[in-house]
Amino acid sequence: MNLKAIDHIVDLTLEEMVVALADARAALKAQEELVWYIERAAIEGMRERGATVVKTEAGQARLVTPVS
């Protein structure tokens, strides 16, 4: 992210900035929860398939199991 991405914030009042901050934190928390659930589902799916790597155009997921 660069300064231009948040440049509009400087035109807000302090109260509006606090609201924007609270909204951004709530959105971040929701995204973190979504990532956690998707990761769990991907891990379960990979285990069911016996896959250690799944490649797509967007990237790849690698299932790494701990060595004991």
N, C-alpha and C positions, 0 to 999 in steps of 0.2 A: 504494500500500500504506500502511496505517496501523499504528499501534502495536498495536492489537487483533489484527491479523493475525499478529503474531509474539509476542504476549503470553505464550504458553506457554513460550517460550525461557527466561524469567527463573526458571522453576522447575527448570531442568536444572542438573546439575553442570557444571563447566567442561569435563570430559572429554566429557560428552554434547553440550555446545554445539559442541565441536570436531568431533565426529562429524556433528552436524546441519549445520555449516558445510561440511564436505567433501561431504556428500550434496547440499546445495543447489548447490554449485559444479559438481558432476558433472551434476546435472539441468540447470543453466543451459547448460553446454557442449553437452549433447545437444540442447537446444532451439535453440541457435545454429546447430548443424550442420544440424538439420532445416530451419530457416528458410532457410539458404543453399541447400540442395538444392531446396526448393520454389521459391525465387526463380529459380534457374537453369532449372528445368523450365517455370515460367510464362513466362519470357523466351523460351525456345525455342518454346513453344506459340504465343505471340503473334507471333513472327517468322514461323512457318509459316503462320499465318492472315493475316498482313499487318495485324494489329491494333495500334493504338497505345493503345487504352483498352479495358479489360474491366470492366464494371460488374456487381456482384452485390448482393444484399440486405445482405451483410456489409461491403461497401466496394467500392473500385475499385482497379485496377492501371493504371498509366500507364507506357508504354514510351517513354522519352526517349532519343533518339539524339544523340550529341554532334555539334555543328556544327564542321566544320573549314574 
